[in-house]
Amino acid sequence: MSLKTRRRGTELEAAILDAAWEILVERGYSGFTYEAIAALAGTSRPVLYRHYPQREDLLLAAVKKHWWSQPIPVPDTGSLREDAIGYLTNAVDGRWRVMTFIGVQLMEYFRETGTSFADLRDKLRPPGQVSGFETMVARAVERGELTAATRSPRVVNLPFDLLRHDLFMTMRQVSPESIAEIVDAVWLPLLGARP
């Protein structure tokens, strides 16, 4: 007769976070309960409470592991326009369904906690980490494509906000034409980019 070994440490944590993510994806935030996650992970509620005292702690850990931990590659082509289009394309490729789906699945969480997608991003982003667009703009200033003016984070990060808006409004992948329009017709003129 074989005895089942008790999982500990990283093995237990991985099982919990995998189960939490699966529950979130399948049942949404309303089904994201300690009972459901413990059953799927093959552990007990007290174990979950010991590792994640608050439901939000468990949610943030699962989202961080399965979604946030895969950063979007920031191109460095030597052209602000090409970098921006490449970055938005990287954001959409292979991620648009998850971005849209998770945004929808977390609406109840946002309502319940009185928070927003921006608040979630701020909780998950390591302190001091700059966005992809902040990196691209800094490079463009160094190359002389942009003047060294002070620009608000809202303006600098606008392309990603517009991309997210298109994803949530259409629930479809954003086309290359729409990405180019975001960059060429809105963002670059707003930044005062030199032609």
C-alpha positions in Angstrom: 0.0 0.0 0.0 1.5 3.3 -1.0 1.1 6.3 1.1 0.3 9.6 -0.5 3.2 12.1 0.1 2.3 15.4 1.5 3.1 18.4 -0.8 5.0 21.3 0.6 6.7 24.4 -0.4 6.9 25.3 -4.1 5.1 22.1 -5.2 2.1 22.9 -3.0 2.1 26.6 -4.0 2.2 25.7 -7.7 -0.8 23.3 -7.2 -2.8 26.0 -5.4 -2.0 28.7 -7.9 -2.8 26.4 -10.9 -6.1 25.5 -9.3 -6.9 29.1 -8.5 -6.2 30.1 -12.1 -8.3 27.3 -13.5 -11.2 28.2 -11.2 -11.0 31.9 -12.2 -11.0 31.0 -15.9 -13.8 28.5 -15.7 -16.1 30.1 -13.1 -15.1 33.8 -12.9 -14.6 35.7 -9.7 -18.0 34.6 -8.3 -16.8 31.0 -8.4 -13.4 31.9 -7.1 -13.9 30.4 -3.6 -11.5 28.8 -1.2 -13.7 25.6 -1.2 -13.5 25.2 -5.0 -9.8 26.0 -5.2 -8.9 23.6 -2.3 -10.9 20.8 -3.8 -9.2 21.2 -7.2 -5.8 21.6 -5.7 -6.3 18.5 -3.5 -5.7 20.4 -0.3 -7.7 22.0 2.5 -9.2 25.4 3.2 -7.0 25.9 6.3 -3.9 25.4 4.1 -5.2 28.0 1.7 -5.9 30.5 4.5 -2.4 29.9 5.9 -0.8 30.8 2.6 -3.3 33.4 1.4 -5.3 34.9 4.3 -7.4 37.1 2.0 -9.2 36.0 -1.1 -7.6 38.9 -2.9 -4.1 37.7 -2.0 -4.8 34.4 -3.7 -6.3 36.1 -6.7 -3.3 38.4 -7.2 -0.9 35.5 -6.8 -2.7 33.4 -9.4 -3.0 36.3 -11.9 0.7 37.2 -11.3 1.8 33.7 -12.0 -0.3 32.9 -15.0 -0.8 36.2 -16.7 1.4 39.0 -15.5 4.7 37.0 -15.3 5.0 36.9 -19.1 6.1 40.4 -20.0 5.5 41.8 -23.5 8.8 42.0 -25.4 9.8 45.7 -26.1 11.3 46.0 -29.6 14.4 48.1 -30.2 14.4 48.8 -33.9 15.9 52.3 -33.8 12.5 53.8 -34.8 9.9 55.0 -32.3 7.1 54.2 -34.7 8.3 50.7 -35.5 9.0 50.0 -31.8 5.4 51.1 -30.9 3.8 49.1 -33.6 5.9 46.1 -32.7 5.1 46.4 -29.0 1.3 46.6 -29.6 1.5 43.7 -32.0 3.4 41.7 -29.4 0.7 42.6 -26.9 -2.0 41.3 -29.2 -0.3 38.2 -30.6 -1.3 35.2 -28.4 -2.6 37.4 -25.6 -5.7 39.2 -26.9 -8.1 36.4 -25.9 -6.6 36.2 -22.4 -6.5 40.0 -22.0 -10.2 40.3 -23.0 -11.3 37.2 -21.0 -9.6 38.1 -17.8 -10.8 41.6 -18.0 -14.4 40.3 -18.2 -13.8 37.6 -15.5 -12.5 40.3 -13.1 -15.4 42.8 -13.5 -17.1 41.4 -10.4 -13.8 41.7 -8.5 -13.5 45.3 -9.5 -17.1 46.0 -8.5 -16.7 44.3 -5.1 -13.4 45.9 -4.2 -14.1 49.3 -5.8 -10.9 49.0 -7.8 -10.0 49.1 -11.5 -7.8 47.5 -14.0 -5.3 50.3 -13.4 -5.3 49.4 -9.6 -4.7 45.8 -10.4 -1.8 46.7 -12.7 -0.2 48.9 -10.0 -0.5 46.1 -7.5 1.2 43.6 -9.8 3.9 45.8 -11.3 7.1 45.8 -9.3 7.9 49.2 -7.7 9.9 51.5 -10.0 9.3 49.4 -13.1 8.7 51.5 -16.2 6.3 50.6 -18.9 7.3 49.5 -22.4 6.2 52.9 -23.8 8.2 54.8 -21.2 11.2 52.8 -22.3 10.5 53.5 -26.0 10.0 57.2 -25.5 13.3 57.5 -23.5 15.1 55.8 -26.3 13.5 58.1 -28.9 14.6 61.1 -26.9 18.2 59.8 -26.8 18.1 59.2 -30.6 16.7 62.7 -31.2 13.4 61.6 -32.5 11.6 63.4 -29.7 12.5 66.5 -27.7 13.3 66.1 -24.1 10.0 67.5 -22.9 8.0 66.4 -19.9 5.2 64.1 -20.9 2.5 62.8 -18.7 2.3 59.0 -18.2 -1.2 59.1 -19.6 0.1 60.5 -22.9 3.1 58.2 -23.0 1.1 55.0 -22.3 -1.9 56.1 -24.4 -1.4 53.5 -27.2 -1.8 50.6 -24.8 -4.9 52.2 -23.3 -6.4 52.5 -26.8 -5.5 48.9 -27.7 -7.2 47.7 -24.5 -10.2 49.8 -25.3 -10.5 48.3 -28.7 -10.2 44.8 -27.3 -12.9 45.3 -24.7 -15.2 47.1 -27.1 -15.0 44.6 -30.0 -14.0 41.4 -28.1 -11.8 40.7 -31.2 -8.2 40.8 -32.1 -7.1 44.4 -33.0 -6.1 44.6 -36.6 -2.6 45.7 -37.9 -4.4 48.7 -39.5 -5.9 49.8 -36.2 -2.6 49.4 -34.4 -1.0 51.6 -37.1 -3.8 54.2 -36.8 -3.3 54.3 -33.0 0.4 55.0 -33.4 0.4 57.2 -36.6 -2.8 59.2 -36.2 -3.0 59.6 -32.5 0.1 59.0 -30.5 3.0 60.3 -32.6 1.4 63.6 -33.3 0.4 63.9 -29.6 4.1 63.3 -28.7 5.3 65.9 -31.2 7.3 63.3 -33.0 9.5 64.7 -35.8 8.5 63.3 -39.2 
